[in-house]
Amino acid sequence: MKIGTFPEERPLAVFALCAGAGVLAGRFLSQVPVFLYLTGALAGLSAFLLGGGRRNVRLAGLCAALLFVCMGRSGAYYHQALPPPGEYDVTGVVRDVPVVREDRNHAAVQLRDVTLSDDSGNVYALSGAYWTWYGEAGEIRVPSAGETVRTRARLYVPSGRTNPYGFDFRQYLLERGIPAGLYNQGEFETVPGAPADLRGLAARARGLLLGRLGALFGENSALPKALLLGWRQELGAETLTAFSRAGVAHVLAVSGLHVSLLAGALSLMLQRVLGRKSRLALCALFLLSYCLLLDFRASVVRASVMTLSAMYGGVRHRRTDGLSALCLSFTVIVLLQPADMGSAGFVLSFGAVLGMILMGDGLYRRFRPYLGRVPARALSASLSAVLGTVIPVMGTFHEFSLIGLLLSPLMCALLAVYLPVCLALLLLSLLYLPAALPLAGGVGLFSGWVLRGVEYLAALPGASVRVPAFPWPLIPAAAACLWAFSPYSLLRGRKRLALLGALLAVGCAGHLLTVDRALSYTQMDAGAADCAVIQDGRTTVVVDTGEDGQDLCAYLLSTGRRADVLVLTHLHRDHIGGVQALLARRIPIGQVLIPAGAERQQVSSEALALMDSLRAAGIPVAELAAGDSLTKGRVTLNALWPDAGTLRTGQDANDYCLVLRAELGDFSFLLCGDITGTYEMYGAVPADVLKTAHHGSANSTSAAFLEQVRPSLALISTGSGRGAARPDGEVPRRLAERGIPYAATPDCGAIRLEVRDDGIVVQPYIH
């Protein structure tokens, strides 16, 4: 290995760096004309072709060409022009099996090759669209995978991340080649006789195989579907969380283990019949078909490219360099689907393999004298994969699995037997289903035992520990650690330790300087729901949780916070629904405050069940009424309403919701919940910041109320489809008449108000 000539010996690594840089540049450069990308690519290609015997010039030219090509591809993905939102006649091909949520009467499906026609006769073409619709209970009609459908639907532009650490819906769709969304009530018709291309045939085959696995394994088919076809929708959120906490979530992603087993089994069957080159060609065709069947998912493409690289090395009687094969697969994927580089699955897949390449052999040599060959190889592979993914795991799952270090090698060994058996039964069932059913019964029971075993192990005390997102100033130091201890590093001994010590010192200093110690109020963007977070150093007060609480959980987990106080202004789903997510993600809650008599008003049984869940978890619940107060550090909460002496049972929960005057240092915030205009004057006290009631509803925040409060700033938390936040809305008009500026979550996303000695600084998440 010629370490000193790394770029020349491993040009694929340099190509991968250029491809990644091009994708990032194209994503963030939105105003670059296409001809500049073409000019740069042609100039680089010319340098490569005219470089003659100057290898460095040719390499640089090819890198430049790849850089500009990836910039253009990424720019086309992230900045493509879309038709204006509105109603369209839509025609498209169903890309995958529809996902149906029967509990919410909701269905969703991905479309590709979409054509849109408006009422003026204008026609637009899109690469894909995410189509959602609702139906009556038990009456949701869905199309089949690969069918061409025609419908009338409303087009919308997916929103990106609107909360710190929140879910990026736009990125999620772009990873699937989908730039826009559609919704209607589910009325559609299929287009008879529409020709099916290869991807359409693959979608139909995928649907057929999923149906056959369901018929074969019955109620225990969720695990075989996930392992063979990557269909994890039937596993359920609790099971997926259990796999994550047990440190074996990677086995559910169709990747290296699955592809190598399938390709290895095929090669073994053909070993006595065909030579190496013929086996390589057939395996390449098989893996291409498998990638097509799974819609070219990044993990499958990566594993296929690396497997074929290893087989090609065997044909040439040369050992394949793992890093070069990994970089080749990286370059192929970002050229095909640039948005994949931003997905958590992509980062986890490449991080795990990179960790094994950089650290695996070194750990194996250290473990082998003590454990023996096979256990040392299994443990070193597992530990090196953990080291390669520790940063994205902390940022994605916010839990580090301790039991996974031991369980992961066992699961991989188990799947080495389980996967071929499932595949053999599937093939047998396609030939003659009755012959496969008796054997499938036992395998199905075993599948159920595996799922229950993982759930049991994940629930053990100490199986996993909660961790915040990895501090970004320390990421370069962590990456340098991986590289410095790899066989590719030039550093040895004291030089290596000195460099790592310097990087760690700089990273720790940067982390300490960027820790959030401010006193602040953040109005989260919860759509048509409500959620806010008050911070004073490490003290955290959460006011309402939104409807699903996912972005709230992501924020608390990523920043390593607990909810010292959880205030529920009233027990409607759009304010309390996220409690279920807080409990499921095991976020510590110090105490819960609700308005006096809240559980005796008109609230749903679901809300009462959530309150029972809080008490069952040992979390103290207290009621607040007018005159009560609570102080945490520099934060004081004063209850203004409801009045305990005027409480009645069975009333509208909005009428008796909690109204708080929060004092953050020297500034005051009036938090009105969903109080109606009938009772809002009971909470009308002067405040610097007003959080308007009931999502900016015209029924609240009256002129008389504003005259009493006289805020310097108003906040409106509402959904983007509602008129409360529009400048021509009733509440914005009342605010404008009194010269009160306002900020609304549909325009700003999360709104952070940082309290300083000289005033309040407004920091919208979306600029």
N, C-alpha and C positions, 0 to 999 in steps of 0.2 A: 504494500500500500504506500503510494507516494503522497504522504501527507502534505508536503510543501507545495504540490501542484493540484490542490483540491479542485479549483474551477475547471482545469483541463481534464482531470481524471473523472470528474463527475459533473459534466455540463448540465445534466438534467436538473441538478439541484439549483444551479444558477437560473435555468429556464423557469423553474417553479417560483423562485423569488420574483422574477420579472413578471410572471403571470399574475401572482398575487398582488404585486404593487400596481399593475395595470387595472385590476378589478377594483381595488380601493380608490385609485385615482378617478376612474370612470364613474364610480358611485357618487363622489363628492364634487366633481366638476360638471356642472349642469349646463353651462353655456358654451361648450367647446363645439365648433362646427365639425361635421362629419369629415369634411375634406382634409382637416388637419390630422385626424387619425389616419386617414388613407395615405397622406403624404409621409407621415412618420413611419408607417409600416412599409411603404415602398422604398423609402430611403434606407431603412434597416435591411430590407431584403436585397437591395442593390449592393450594400456594403458586404453582405454575405457572399453574393455571387461574384463580386469583383475583387474579393480579398485575396485571391490567389493562394499562395502558400503561407500567408500570414494568419496563423490559426487564431490569434487573439482578436484580430480585426474581424474575421468571419464570425467568431463567437459573439463579439459585441454587436455586430450587425443583426445576427439572428435574435439576440436578446432584445434589441430595440424593436425589431419587427413584432416579436411576441408581445412586448409591452404595449405597443400602440393597438394591436389587434384586440388584446384583452380590455384596454381602455374603451375601445369602440363597442365591443360586445357588452361590457358592463354599463356604459352610458345608454345603450339601446334598451337594456333591461330596466334600469332605474329611472330613466327620464323620457320614456316613450310618451308621445302625445295620445291622449284619450278623448273619446267623444264626450260632449257635455253630459252631465247627469240628467236623467229624464226617462220617459217611457220609450221602449223600442220593441219592434218585432225581432225576435231572437231565433237564430238557428245555430246549433252547435252539436258536437259529438260528445257523448257521455264518456268521460275519460276513465272513470273507475266505478266500483260498486258504490251506490249511494249509502250515506250514513243516516240512519233513522234514529231519532231520540223520541221513543214512544211516550216517555214520561212528560215531554213538553210538546208533543204533536209537531215535531220539527224534523225536517229532512234537509240534507245538503249534499251537493254533488259537484264535482269539478267538470267543467266543459272545456273542450279545446276546439280549435278551428271555428271560432265564433264569428258569425255575421250579424250585424245590427242594422236595422232599417228604421228611420224615424218617419214621422208623418209627412215630412216635406220631401220624402224620396231620397234623402241622403243615405248612403250605405257606408258602413265602417267595418273593418276587419280587426279582430283581436286574436292573439295567440291562445287566450284562454279566459275563462270567467268562473267565479265561484258563485254558484246558484243555490239560494236557500229559499225555503218556503214552509208554510205552516198549513195544517189541515185539521179536520175534525178528529176527535179521539178514535183511533182504530181504523181510520179511513184515509190514511196518507198513501197516495199513489206515487210510485217511484218508477223511473225508467230503468232499463237494463244497461249494463256496461257495454260500450261499443255502439249503442243505438244513436241515431241522429234524431234530435228532438226539435220541435218548433214551439215557441211560447211567446207570450207578451209579458215583459218584465221591466222593472225599473233598474236602471244602471246607477251605481254609486262608485265613488273612488275610495278604496280602502284607506283607513287612517293608519299612520305609523304609530310609534310609541308616543303616548301623551302623558305618561307618568314616569318618574324616575324608576328605573329597573322594571318597568311594566312590560306587558305583552305587546309586541310589535306585529299587528295583524297584517300590515302591508308586506313586511319582510317575510312573514309566514306564507303568504300567497305567492310572492315573487320566487321563493324557493321552489315552487311548483309550476313556475312559468305562467302565473296568473296575475294580470295587472289590474283587474277590475272585478266588481261584484254585481250580482243580480239578485233581486228578490221579487216574489209575487205570492199568490195564494196556491200555487201548485198546479195551475191549469196548463196542460201541455198536450201535444200530440206527437206521435212518432212519424217520421218521414219514411214511408214504405219504399223499398227498393234502393235505398241510399247505399252506395258502394262503401265497403269497409276497407281501409288501408291496413298496413301491418300493425299499427298501434291500436286501431280499432279491434282487429282480430285478437291482439294480445289482451285487450281489456275484456273481451268476451271470454277468452280462455281463462283469465283470472277469476271472473265471476263464476264460470263453470267449476273450476277447481275448488273455490271457496264453498260452493254448494255441495260438491262431492265430499269434501272434508266434513261438512256439517252432517251429511247423511251417514258418513262412516263412523264418526266419533260422537255424534249426538251432542249432549250438553257438555261434554268434555273436549269439544273441538277448538276452543279458544287458543290453547297453547300450540297445537299443530298448525293452526292458521297463522299465528304470529311467527313461528319459527321457519315455516316453509315459504310463506308468501308475504311476510311482513305486515299482516292484517292484525293490528293490535286493538281495534275498536271494541272487540268483545271481551277483552280482559278486565275492563273496568278500572276506574281511577284508583281504587284501594289496592288492587293487585299490582298495578304499575308502580305505585308508591312503595309497596312492599319490596318489589324487585330492586328499586333504587336504594332503599335503606339496607337491604341485604348485600348491596354491592355487586349485583349480578344483572343489572339492567342491560348491560351490553349484549347479553346472550339473546335478547329479544330483537336486536337489530340484525337483520340479515347482512352478514359481512364476512370477514375472513374465515371464521370457523365453518360457517355453512357452505361457503363457496368452495373452500379447499376440500371439505368432505365430499361434496357432490362431484367436483372435478376429479378428485382422487379415486372415488368409486368407479366413475366412468373410465378413467385411464386404466384402472386395474382390470376391469372387465374386458378391455380391448387389448391388453398386454400381449396375449398369446396370438392375436389375430393380425394386429397392425404394428408397424414400426413406430419409432418415436415421432417422426415428422407427421405421419398420418394421424397419430393420436393427438398431437398438438393441434392440428387443423380441426379435428372433430371436437376437441375440447373447447377450442376458440369459438366454433359455431354454436356449441351447446351453451357456453357462458354468454355469448351475445344474445341468444334466445332467452336465457334466464334474465338478463338485464332488461330486455324488452318486456318480458312478462311482468317484471316488478317496476316497470316504467322508469328505468334508468336511475334508480335511487343512488345517491352518492356513495353510500357504504358498499353497495353491490358492485358498482363500477370500480371502485378502488380495489376491492378484493379480487375482482376478475382480472384487472390489469396486472396486479402483483402476482396472482397465481399463474397467469400465462407467461409473465416474465421469468418466473422460476422454472416453468416447464421449458421455455426457450433456452434458458441456461443449461438445462439438462441435455437438450438436443445438441448444443454446441460444446458439451463437456466442460462448461465453465460455471463457476459459482456466481450466482446473480448477486449483485450488490443491492441489499435491501433498501438503502437510502435512495439510490437511483430509481428503483422500481416505485417506491412511494412517491417520489417527486414526479415521475412520469404520470402516475395515476392522478396526482393533484393537478397537473397541467391539463390533462384530458378533461377532467371534470369542470374546471373553471372555464375552459373554452366552450364546453357544451352548455353549461348552466352556471353563469357567473354568480348568481344570487346564492348558490349553495354554500359559498364560502362564509356567509354570515349565519348559517344555521348551527344550532348547538350539536345536532347529530354529526355534522361534517367535522366540527372541531374535535368532538369526542373521539370519533373514529380515527382521524389522522393523529390525534394526540396519543392515543393508546398505542398505535403501531410505531409512532416515532419514539415513544418511551421504550418500547421493547427493542428497537434497533439500537438506540443510543446506550441503554443501560442493561439490557438483557444478558449479554455475554459476560459483562463484568460481574454482575450479581451471581450468575451461574457459577463462575469460577470460585467465588467466595463461599457459596453454599454447598458445592459438591463434596468437599472433604468431610462435611458434617452430616449431610442428609442423604447422599447417594445421588446417582445420575437422574433418575426419573423425578423424585420429589424436588430436587434442586431445580430442574428445568421448569417444572410446573410453578414452583414458588417464585422463581426469578421472573418468569413471564408475567405472572399476576402482579407482582410488586412493581416491576418496571412499567406495566400498563397503568397502574395507579399513579405512579410518579409523573407519567406523561399527561395524565388527565386531571391532576389535582386542581389546577387552576380553573378549567371550565366546569368541573364538577362542583366546586365551591360556588361558582357563579350561576349554575343552572339549577342544581338540586339543593344546595345549601345544607347538605348533610354529608358527612364523611363516614363511610361504612367501615367499621373495625372488623366485623365478622366476614366481610367480603374477601379479605386477604386469604382466608382459608376456604371459604365457600366457592369462590370463583374457579379455582382449579378443579374442584370436585364437579361443579356444574358443567364445565367444559368436557371433562372426561365422560360424564353422563350423556351429554348431547352427542358425543362421538358414536354412541350406540343408539340413542333414541332417534336421532334424525334419519339415519338410513332405514330404520324399521318403519318410521312414519312414511317415508318416501316409497318404500316397497309396498306398503299397504295401499297407499294412494294409487300407485300404478296397477296393482292387482284389482282394486275396486273399479278402475276405468275399464278393465277387461271384463270383470264379472263381479259385481258388487256382493252377491250372497256369499261368495267364497272368502271375501275379506272381512265380513262383519264379525264372525266369531273371534278372529284374532284381534280385531279392532277394539272389542269390548275390554279386553285386559289392558291394552295400551291406553285406552281412554281412562280407565280407573287409575292407571299409573300417572297419567297427566294430571288428574285431579289431586293425587297425593303430592306431586311436585309443587303444584300451586299452593296447596295448604301448608306444605313444609316450608316454603319460602316465606309465606305470611307469618308462620309461627316463629321462624328464626328472626325475621325482621322486627317482631314485637318484643324480643328478649331485651331485658335491661342492658344497656351498654352496647347494643348491636350497632348503633350509629350515634354520632355526635353532631350536634347542630353547629354549623360554621357560617360565618358571613362570607360575602364575596371577597375574593382575594384582593388585597390592596393593590391598586394599579401601579403605584410607584415601585412595588417589589416584583412586578412581573418580569422586567428585564433581568433582575438578579436571579430569579428562579430559572428563566430560560438559559442564562449563562451557566448556572449550576449543571443543568442537564448536559449541555454541550461540553463543559470543561471535563466532566468525568466520562465522556464517551471516547471511543477509540479514534475519533476524528480530530480530537483536540491536540494542539501543538504544545499546550502547557503541561508542565509536570511539576510535582513537588511543591516547593515554596511559592513559585510564581503563580501556580493555580490557586493556592490558598490565599495569597495576597490579593489577587484579582477578585476572588469571590468575597473576601472580607470587605474590600472597598465597595463593591457593588451592593452588598447587603447593608453597609453603613449608609450609603447614599439613599438606598431604597427605604430604609427605616426612617431616616430623617425626613424624606419626602412624605412618607405616610403620616408621621407625627404632625407635620406642618399642614396636611390636608384633612385631618380629622375634623368633623363637623361638631363644633362646641357652641354654636350660636343658639340664641333664643329665637324661635321661629314658629310660624303657623303656616301649614301647607294645605291648601284646599285641593284634594285629589280630584282628578277627572274621573268621575264614576258614571259618566253618561247621564241618564235620567235619574240616577240614584244619588246618594250623598255620603261623603267620607272626608275626614280631615285628620291631620296629624299635628300635634303641638309638641315641640321639642325644646328642652332646656338642658343642653349638654347631653348626658346619657338618659335623662328622664324623658319618658314618652307618654303623652296622653292622646288616645285615639278617640275621636268623636264620630260615631257611626261607622259602619263598615262597608257601605255599598251593598249591592245585590249579590255579587258573587265573591267579593273580597280577594280575588286573585292578585290584582295589582297591589293592594294593601299588604298582602302576605309577602309578595316579592320585595317590596320596599323594606319591610321590617326585617326579613331574613337577610337581605343583601347588606343591610347596614348593621346587622347584629343587634337589633333592638328587641325589647320586649314591650308589651303594652302594660305599663305600670298602672294606668287607669284606662278603662274602656267605658266611654259614655255612650249610652244608647238613648237618643232623644225621644224615641217612641218605638213601638214594636211593629212597624210596617216592614215588609220584605225589602224595600229599597234602602232601608237604613240598618237592618239587622241581619239580612241574608248572609253577609260575609262572615258571621260568627262561625258558621259551619266550617269554612275554610281555615279560620284561625285555629280551631280545635283540631282539624285534620292535619294541619302542618305543625302541630305541637308548639305553637308560639306561646310562651308564658304570658299569662294575664294576671296582674296583681289583684285588681278588684273591678267590679262592674257597677256602674251607676245608672239607674233608670228613673224616670219620673214617678212620683208617688201615684199609686193606683194604676200603673201602666198595664198590668196584667188583668185588670178588671174592665178594661175598655174593649171596644170592638176590634179584636185582633184575631188572626188566624190561629188554628191549631198548630200549624207549622212553627209560628213564632213562639208559642208557648212551649213547644217541644225543644226549641233551641235554648230557651231559658232553663228548662230542666237539664239539658246537656251541660250548660255552664255550671249549675249547682252540683251535678253528678261528678264533674271534674274537680270539685273541691274549691271552686272559685267563689269568693264571697260576693254576694249581690246586695246592694243597698239602694234605698229609694231616696230621692231628693225632692224637696218641695221648696217653695219660695222662702227665702231667708237662710237656707242651708249653704254652706261653703266648704271648699276643700282647697288646701294649699300644697303644692309640690314644688319645692325650690322657688324659682321666680315666677311660677304660674299659680294663679288663684282663680278658682271657678266659683262664681256666685250664682245660685239658682234664683231666677225671678218669677218663674211660672212652672208648674201649676201651684195654686194656693191650696194647701191641705184642707183648709176650712170650707172650700167650695167644691170639693171633689164629688163627682157622681159616677155611678157605675154604668157600663154599657154605652158610653158615648163614643163619638168619633175620636180615634186616637190622636188625630192631628190637633183637635181642640185642646187636648191636655198634654201636648208634647212638652219636652223640657226646653226652656229658654234660659240661656246662660250668658252672663257677662264675664268673659275671661280677661283677666288682667295679666298681661305679659310685660313684666317690668313696669315702665311708666306709661304703657299704652293699653288701651282697652279694646276688646273685640266683642261685639254683640252677635251671638250665635242663636238663630231663631228657629232652627229645625224646620218643621212644616206647620208652624202655628198659623191659624187662619185669621182673617181680618176681624173676626168677631172678638177674639181674645188678645190680639197682638199688642194692644195698648197697655196691657198689664206688664209687658216687658219693654216698654218704650222708655229707655234711659239713655243719656248721652254716651256715645262711644266713638272711638277713632275709626274703627273699621266695622262695617255692617255686613254680615253674611245673610243675604236676603232670604226670606222665608219661602218654603215650598217651591224651590227651584225657580224663583222669579215669577211665581204665579201672580196674575193681576188681582187675585182675591186678597192678597196680602201686600205688605209694604205700601200702605196708603200714604197720601199726602200728609195727613195729620201725624202719622207715625214718623215719617221722615223729619217733620218739623221738630219733633221731640228728640230724636236721636242725633240728627245733624252730623252724620259721619263725614270723614274726609275721603273715604274710599268705600265702595260697595263691591261685594263679590257675588256672582251668580253662578250656581252650580246646576247645570241642566244638560239635557241631551242635545246633540247637534240638530235633531229633527224638530225641535220645539222652538216656538217663536219667542220665548221669554228672553232670550239673549240677543235678539236682533235689535238694531238701533231703533226700528219702528215699533218695538214692543211696548206695552203699556208701562211696565216698571222701568225700563231704560228711559222712556219719555219723562216719567216723574223724576228720575234722577237727574236727567239733563236740565229740566226746568229749574232745579235747585243748584246746578253747577257741581253736582257730585260725580266724579269720575267712577267708572266701574270696570271690572275685569270679569270676563265670562269664560268658563272652562271650554266651551266649543271652539273659542278662538285662541285661548292661551294654553290649553291643556292644564296640567297641574299649575297652581299659582302659589308660589312660596313668598311669604312676607317675612323678611328677616328684621327683627327688632334690634336697633342699634341705639346708642346714646343720643344721636342727633336726629333720629326719626326712623321711619319704616321704609325699607328698600323692597320694591316689588320685583320679583324675578319669575316671569312666566316661563314655563318649560318649553313651549313652542314660541319662537321669536318670529 
